[in-house]
Amino acid sequence: MRANILIVLFLLTGFSLVGQDNPAQPKSLTFEQALTLSLQNNHLIKQYHNKSLQMEQEVKAAKALYLPRISVSASYVYMSDNIELDLTPVRDAISPLYSALGHYGKFGGVPNPDPKTNGVMPYLPDDVSTTVLRSKMLEGLETVNNGDWVQTIQEKKFGMVNAGFVLPIFTGGKINAANKAAKIKFEAAEIESVQKSHELTGELVERYFGLILANQSVKVRQEVMNGMEKHLGDATKLAQQGMIAQVEVLNAKVYYADAGRELKKSDRQVEILNEAVLNTVADTGSSEIIPISELFYLEKIGTLDYFKQKAKENSPLLGQVTKKKELAQQGIKVEQSAYLPTVAATGTYDLVNKDLSPYLPDYMVGVGLQWSLFDGNARSRKIKAAKLQEMQAEDFYAKAESDIYTAITKNYQELNMYLEQINELDGAMDFTKEYSWAREKAFSEGMATATQVSDANLAVARVKIDRLQAIYAWDVALSKLLYYSGMSDQFVSYMRNPDVKKGRY
């Protein structure tokens, strides 16, 4: 019995474990891998990619304007009365004539219809001719009087199904302008999609390398913590031996507590940046991103004019403004086309009907023209408005170009500034390490205070962190420089440069 219970508990436990979702796991990623994931998974990138696909369909829809539009229409009509044609006035006008000729008319020269006698007598005698024609007139009078002189042209209830087509022949350039405008919008959407991918690259640089900086800072703070702990232990031993005052131990404890707070702060910063990187790469299956790449910098990256020229050629920001200008130009052509006529071929065919007038034709084809000759000067004003919109786009381009060149100059100068800081901090590193070693040796000999030793250790840590922050700032400034130059996709190439220098602490 006990064995059966254990088997049941084991099976239930097993099913419970199988039903649980796999917990999120840490993931090690290089910057290239993180960028690939971001471009694949980020919802903003997907949004603008779908917008580009939407504009592509708009291009195809605009091409359909060149083709005929074929439609089928059905209708059922109920009118108050039948449509009739009353010809009784015609009957009343011709009846007296038939009556007079049938009773009083005298006729002659009627051809003899008998082939046996018409050779001898080709015409009937006048009295016979008169009798024959009078009888015919009276027969005609009877037919006229008995005829239906009120004709129904269309029953008041009828239905029909028609097929129709409209084929534009000349529109004054409207269709061409519409197609060009659709193509420009598609190209603008693609450029905007590229811009968003560049923005995402810059965001990932700040967060991914910020996470590297935070991890490196934790290591530095941990070193400081370990050093302060050792120093506190040494100070305690020296105080117990009577070599230093007890106040030096208290001073060491203060610095040790400060080091602990800074370490915890750095740990929190790692957690914050880890969440930021996870958000950018849109990775819901990982609990932690472990960056494999390192902070880096280069001594030389190119001239300022080189990046300005690349901006003019490649910047998606300027590209979008250019497309706005081109779109405004097409708007001018559309408004100018309003001065020209529109010509189209049209046609209808009666597919099926019920009680439709037999007098109507089965099909109709034709060519129509519409030409607006006067519209209160609305067309000329619309053209002026379109030209002003083009001028706005030109001014906007000039302003955007100036702003981009300013941003490029700013980030280029910052790169040089951070590079100078890195080189200066490299020189300060050796000095602070030597200074810290000297203070520790003097303290062990009773020639230095705990404050002096702690300050020397903190100076080493400060130089290490300042150097890491300078390299991180260099990486961020490079990503911004490449963004404004339209070359964010080249960031990885700069990372792989053979002259690159790593930013380890």
Buried (B, 14 or more C-beta within 10 A) or exposed (E): EEEEEEEEEEEEEEEEEEEEEEEEEEBEBBBBBBBEBBBEBBEBBEEBBEBBEEBBEBBEEBEEBEEBEEEEEEEEEEEEEEEEEEBEEEBEEEBEBBBEBBEEEEBEEBEBEEEEEEEEEEEBEEEBBBBBBBEBBBEBBEEBEEEEBEEEEBBEEBBBBBBBBEBBEEBBBBBBBBBBBBBBBBBBBBBBBBBBBBBBBBBBBBBBBBBBBBBBBBBBBBBBBEBBBBBBEBBBEBBEEEBBBEEBBEBBBBBBEBBBEBBEEBBEBBEEBBBBBBEBBBBEEBEBBEBEBBBBBBEEBEEBEEBBEBBEEBBBBBBBBBBBBBBBBBBBBBBBBBBBEBBBBBBBBBEEBEEBEEEEEEEEEEEEEEEEEEEEEEBBEBBEEBBEBBEEBEEBBEEBBEEBBEBBBBBBEBBEBBBEBBBBBEEBBEEBBEBBEBBBEBBEEEEBBBBBBBBBBBBBBBBBBBBBBBBBBBBBBBBBBBBBBBBBBBBBEBBEEEEBBEBEB
